[in-house]
């Protein structure tokens, strides 16, 4: 891991702008990307609302929510355009607000479909418990405590740790923090991608903002996964773009002071608009 000691580049607005899908006049809701979502629970229903609000505002064509009834009712009350019947999807978001378990939930067949399918899957929070079952290209979004349970840090630096975790788990790792690190596993042909995204505000360290982040990342991935599966390094770039938009949305939400997570989700549209070229709006 000699390259980890080198300076890690910052993923900025220009980088993010290259990875935002801007629909054309011939596009429709299916060509914008369809995101399948299995999040929330009876205990934590709000996680589904936060992630789906953020996903809708990132520029997705459709969101299919296939989770439990309690969060589904809240999602539809907040975002009635959300579809709650199964169908084709281009990427998945799984785990936010769900109880962590090493086993797939038999009452949620959509989880099995996401874990065993070919479409990219973004795995957050409780979904990390069934990571061993996932064969699809995956992005995980742990905070440090969650990553420690998956891959103990030992005495490694954060940069060495996230790189080792990506190698051991075979997924794109988004290690959340004030300085979020995004890393892929080392590949013989293309090497390793590792970038950092520094938050413009420390007010993001509140409940629910991770659910918002997962929704943004998953939506960005879905818009680039229509009739294709992005290669791993592109998935990492899409994840970093989501992290950047999350930070920008927080910056906008915080213009008048501290803010709750839903305010960050509501600011995502403005964050996207702030980085895309003027002619693409």
C-alpha positions, 0 to 999 in steps of 0.5 A: 500500500505504498501509494496510500502514503502519497497525497490523496486528491480532493474530489471537488465540484468539477469532478462531481459535475462530470458525473451528474446525468443531465436528461435530454429532450428524448429521455423519460422516467426509465432512461433517467434511472430507476432506484429500488429502495429497501430501507426503514423499519417499524423502529426507524421509519424516518430513515426511508423518508430521508433517503428517498427525499434525497434520491428524488432531488438528485435527478432520478427518473423513478424510485421504487420503495419495497420496504415495510408498511410503516415506512412506506406509509410515511414515504407516500405521505411525503413523496407520493410520486414514489412507486411501491410495486416491484418492477425493473430497477437499475440500482438498489439502496438497502439497509438505512434504518434497518436492524443489523442482521447477518441473515437476509430477511425472508419477509423482504424478498427485495433484499435478496433480489438486491443482494444477489442480482447484477445491479449495483447496490448501495449498502448502509447501516443495518444492511452491512450485516448481510454483506457476505451475501452480496454478489452484486457490485457494491458500495458501502457507507459505514461510519468508523464504528461500523467499519471497525466491526467489519474490518478492525483498524488496528494501528493503521491510518484512516487511509490505510484502513479504508484501502485495506477494507476495500481489498478485504471486502471487495467493495467500494468503501465510503468511510464517513466523517468530516473528511470522507474517504472513498476507496476501491480495492487494488486491481492489477490493471487499473490500480486503486482509486482513493479520494477524499471529500472534505465537508464544508461544515461540521453541523452535518454530524447529526442523526439522519444525515447518513440516510440522506447521503445513502439516498444521494449516492444511490440515486447518482449510481442509478442514473448511470446504470441504465442498461449497464453496470458501471465498472468499480472505479466509476462506481467509486467516482459516482459515490464521491460525487454523492458525498460532494453533493451531500456536503454542498447541500449541507452548506446550503442548508446551513446558511441560516445556522444549524439544520436537521437532516431533512433540510439537507435532503431538501437542499439537494436539488440546489446542490445539483444545480450549483455544480452542473453547467449553466446550459444543462439546467 
